[in-house]
Structure formats: C-alpha cells, structure tokens
Amino acid sequence: MSRENHKPRAILERITKARVALVSEIYGLSEEELGDSSAMGTWSIKESMAHLGRWEEICCEGIQGHL
C-alpha cells in the first residue's frame, strides 16, 4: 500500500467503498436471513454489521480529526 493510501481522505474513501460493496451484497435479505448466525459462525449478519458500524464510527471520528 502506498503512502498516498494512508492519507486520511483516502482512508475514508476506502471505508466508504467497502461499506457500499458490503451493503450491496446483503441488500434484499430478509429479516430472518439477517438474523441467522449459521452462515457466519456465532454472529448473525445483523450483529456483524452493527459491530462493523461501530468500528467505522470510531475510526472515522479519529480520521476526521486529521482532515
């Protein structure tokens, strides 16, 4: 990864692109499918998304301070 990719704005862009890709993959799943943990081990898709969302929130707060 180049140093350019470590700049705060580039990091936020990568997070945004990854989020869009992830949401597009799970779009259209039923509430039952989102709550089913059998596909991912012990966490459901819904729980995983909540975890990732909180991580993004913390990460982005720190990055915003550098912009």
N, C-alpha and C positions, 0 to 999 in steps of 0.2 A: 504494500500500500504506500503510495507516495505521500510526501508531506502535505501536498495540496489536499488530500483526503482527510487530513487531521484538522483542518481549519473548521471552526465552529459551524459556519454556514453549510459547509459540505457535509458535516456530520448530520445536521438537521435534515438536509435533503435526502441523505441515505435512509434515515429513520422514516421519513415520510414515504419514500418509495417502497420501503419494505412493508410498512403498515398497509399501504394501498394494495400491494400484492397479496398480503395475508388475508385482508378483509375480502378481496375479490374471490379468494379460494373458498371461503366459508359462507359467502353470501348465498342465501336461499336455503340454508339448512334449517330444519325445523327446530323448535324449542327442545324437543326430545333429543334430537341429534346433538345439539349444542351442549346438552346436559349429560350426555352419555360419556362415561370415563373409560369405557372398554377400548376405545380406539387409541388412546394415548397413555395408557397405564393407569395411574391413580388419579390424575386430574382430568376433568372434562375440558372440552374446548372452551366453554364459557369461563371456567376457572383459570385456564391458561391465558385467555385474552385479558382477564382482569389483572393478572399478575404482570403481563407484558405492558398493559396500560399504565399501571403504577410505576413500573420501571421507566417507561418513556417519560412520564411526568417528572420524575426525579432527575433523570438525565437531562431533559430539556430545560429544566429550571437552572441547572448548573451551566449548561451551554449558553443560555440566554445572557448570563452574566458576562460572558466573554464577547458578546456581539456589540 
